[in-house]
Amino acid sequence: MNGDWLLRGRDGRLSVYQLSGDAVLCRAERGPRGPWSAPRRVGGEQRLHTVLAVGQGADGYAHLVSWRPTVKGESGLVHSTHFRPHLAALDWHPVGHPDKKGDRTGTPAVAVDAQGRAHVFVRNKGGGISMLAQKEKGGWDPWRDLKGKEVQDGLAAVTGESGRVELYAAVPQGLLYWRQEEPGTQPVLQEALKAPVRPGTLRALATSPERTTVFYTSTSGDLCAWRPGGEPVTLLPAAGPGPVSAVRCDLDGHDCTLLVQRTASRRVAFAAYPTELESAGAWWTESGPELPLDALVSLTTDEEDRVVAATLSPSTGRLLLTRRKDEPGLALEAWREV
């Protein structure tokens, strides 16, 4: 899955999205702090490939994108909107293919601008990036070629505090960065960073009114942070494989960035530091039980702006949850299965 699959909806309820065979399932809180509903199929009976991208707008609506099989050897992208976690999502709607037709070209990424318009990014057959954007009053604009080459899978799409959409992509030489110069316009390739980036480890976060930060693992195994216009900073050794999940939160009156990652020993590790002050240092603290090999981790905040972390195993469907306690520091409640 690409993006944060643990979300806080417009009504304050938490929800999770998971892949299960040829379907996407959703579970949601029935009320604040639970109990949780049983998993429900999202978007009707459409058969899907085992891929999902999730994005969320400031309005709290979740936008889901997946690939579906069409004819033999070919696939197309589909989109669904989920307005409330405890209600049914819209049916999957076909939105086409970056090359008009063909097989899957990569894992999509989704970001939602300040007007609630979803922007879908995906590699095309030429190795560049194509984008599809919703119109404000319904429908979709044509596919747009954003250029780039040798783009690797695992895009990181993000919406800045300005409401403009941005995209990061790994290439063999480092990172590429696109940004909308004005709301509703086509993102433009702004900058290329030469750095040793491990594909599939990108995660982006809005960290100030004008800047976003992308986190990635270097080929030497270090977790790094980069803001366009500056130089990358090494934070600490990566705790394990895959991208981190990241969230901004208030810790004892300080604006902090909290990172979570599944460790090599299959537990969950947390690290926090003052937002955009990587020089302050960070260190991992492990938490929770040993997890299955395929377990994913994600972060959000609840309706009380309290940090919530979740782990999900696609093979077992087992969902574990913890919240920050109402006390100083980053003390967490015991992990519980829901």
N, C-alpha and C positions, 0 to 999 in steps of 0.2 A: 504494500500500500504506500501511496505517496501523499504526504501531508499528515496533519494531526487528525487521528480517528477518534479521539476523545474530545467531545465538544460540549460547551455550555450553550443551550438554546436560548431563544428570545424570552422564553418563560422561566429561565433560570434552571431548568432541569438539565441534568447531564445525559448524554447519550454516547454510545459507541457504535462504530460500524466495523463489520468483519466480513471477510470473504469466506464462503462456504460452498464448495463445489462450483456450480455454474450460477451462483446467486450472491447477492450482497444482503447481509442481515443487519438489523438494527435492534439494539436494546436501549431502553430509556428509563430514567427514574419516573416512578408514578407520582412522586412528590419530593420535596426537599430532603436530601440525604436518604432517599429510597423509600420503600422497596423498589426493585427493578422489575420491568416487564420481561416476559420471555422473548427470545429472539424472533423477529418478524422479517419476512422477505420484503425488500425494498423495490419499488418500481414495477410491480406486476410480475408476470411469468416469463419475461424475456430471458433467454439463456445468455450468459456472459462468459467471457474469458476470465481467468483468475487474476484480475488486475483492477485496482481501484485508486482513483485520485479524489481527494476531499479538500474542499476550500470553504471558507466561511466569511460572510460579509459582516459589516458593522451592524446590520439589521438582525444578525443571529441566524439567518437562513443558511442551511448547508447545501452546497452544490457538489454533486457526485458525478464523476465521469469514469466510464469503463469502455472496453472494447467488446463488441459482440461479433460472433461468426455470422457471415452473410452467405456467400456462395463458397464452394470448395476452394480453399487456399486464400480466401479473402476475408477481410473484417472491416468493420466500421465503428466509429466512436458513437457513444450514446451518453445522454446527460439527463439527470434528474435533479429536482429541487425538493428539499425537505424543509417545510416551513416551521413545523413544530415537532419535537422529538416523539411525542406520544400520539401523533396523528400519522396517517399514511402519507408517504412521499408521492410525488407525481410519478406517473409512468415514465419509463425510459423513453427518451425521444432521440431518434437518430440525428446526428449532426454532421455526418460525412467523414471524409478521409483527407488527410493533408495532401495526398497525391491523387485525389479524385477516386482512386480505387487501388486495391492491393491488400497485402497482409499487414499485420501489426508492425508499426515502425518504432515503437518505444513506449515507455510508461508515460502517460500524460501527467501534467501538473495543472492545478487550478488556483487562481487568485480572483478575488471579488473586489471591485473598486467601490468608491464611496457612494456611487449611485446604485449599487446592488447588481452590477453587470458582471457576470462570470467571464473570465478570460481563460481559455484552454490552450495550453502549450504542449507541443509534442514534436519529437524529431520527425523529419521527413526522409524519404528514401535517399536524398542527396547528402544526408548527414548534417543538415542545418536545422533550424527551428521554424515551425509554422505555428500560427496563432489563429484562434477563432474567438470572436468576442460577441456577447449578447448586445442587442440593441436595447436602449432604455425602455422602450415601449413594446417590447416583444420581438421575437425573431432573432436572427443572427446575421451579422455582417459576413462578407465573403472571407474565405481563408486568406491569410496574409503570410508572405514569406519574410521572416525576420533575418534571413541570411545566417551566417555562421557556417562552420564546417568541422567535421570530425567530432561532433557533439556526442558525448557518452550518455548512457542512460542514468536516470536519477536526477531530474531537474528540480530546482528549488524556486517556486513562485511565491511572491510575497506582496502584500499591499502595505505601503508606507503609511505613516500617520497622516500624510498629506492626502491620502486616498488614491494615489497613483500606484499603478501596478509595476512591479519589477520582476526580473527573472535572472537567475544564476544557472550556469551550466558548466560542467567539467569537460575539458578537452585534453588531449594528450599533453599539451604544453602548460595547462593551468586552468584558469577560469575565464568565462565570458560573462559580461553583465549588460543587461538591457534595462531601460527605464523609459516610462512615459514622460515626455516633457510637459504635456498638458493632459488633463483628464479626458478620456475618450479617444485619445490619439494612439497611433501605432507605436509600441515601444521601439526604441532605437538602441542599437548596439553602442554602448558608451565607453566601455573600457575592457581591456584584456589584461589579466594578471598572469605573469609567468611564475608558476609555483608547482611543486610536486604534489598533485592532488589525487587521492584515492577515489576512483569512481564509486558512486552509490552512497556517498557519505555527506551530501550537502543538506543543510537545513538553514533557512533564512528567517529572520525576526526583525520587526520594526523596533528600533532602539532609541530613536529621538525624532523630533518633528521633521527633520529633513534626511535622516539616514536610516538605512537598514544594515544589518550585520549578517554575513553568511558564515556558518560554522562548517568546517570540513576536516577530514583526517588526512594528514600528509602521508606520503608513501613510506615514511619512516615510523608512522604510528602515532604521531602527535596530533592532538586536537588543536586546530588553529581557528582564529577569527579574523575576518577581513571586512573592512568598510571601504567601498570604492573611493578613490582619491587618496588613500593612505597605503600603508604597508601591512601585510599580514602579521599577526601576533600569535606566537605559540602560547597556548593557555596551560596545558598539562597533557600528559600521555592519555590517549584515548582509552576508555575503560574496556571497550570491546568492539565488535564489528558493527557496521551499519551507522546510520546517522544518529545524532542526538535528537531529543525533543527539547524544546526551549520555550520558556514563558517569562514574561516580565511580572514581577510581584513586589509587594511591599514587605520587607523584612525588618522589623523593629524600626520603622520610620525611614528606611533607605530604599530607593529604587534599585532593585537587584534583578539580575538575569539568572534564572535557575535552569540548569541543564540536567538531563537525565539520560542514561544510556544503560543498555544491558551489558553486563560485564562478561569477560572471557570465562569467568567461573559461574555464569548463568544466574547472577543475582542482579539487582537494580542498584545503580550508583547515582548519587546526587552530587552536584557541585554548584556553588553560588558565588557570585561576585558583584560588586557595584556596576550597574549597567554602563557599558562603554569604558570601563576602567579595568581593562584586562591586566594592567600592570600591578593591580592590587593582589593578584594571585588567586588561585582556586585549587581545591583539592577534592578528591572523590570520597564520599562516605557511602558504604554499601548498606543495603536495607533489604528486608524481606527474605522469603524462602528461595531455594534453588528452583529455577524455572525450566520448562521444556526448551529444547534447542531452537524451536521456531518462535519463541515468545517475543512479542513486540512490546514497547513501552511508550507511553505518551503522557503529556502534562496539560493541565488547564487550570482555571480557577473557578470556584463555584459562585453562587449568587451572593455569598458573603465575602467574595474576593479571597477566599482561602484556597491555597494550593491543593490540587487533587492530582494524584498520579495513579495510573492504571497499567496493568500488564494483561496481555491477551495472547493465548496460544491458538492459532488457527486450526491446528490439528485436533485439539481437544475441546475448543470453545470455552476454556476456563478463563474467567475474568476475575482478576484480583484488583482491589482498590485500597488506597490509603489517602488520608487527608492530614493537613497540617493541624497540629493541636493549637488550642487557644492559649499559647504561652510563648515567651521569648524564644528566639532562635528558630531553627528549622526542625523542631521535634515533630515526629509523625505518629499518627495512631497506628495500632497494629493492622497489618494487611488482612483483609477479609475477602472471602469469595462471595460474589454476588451473582 
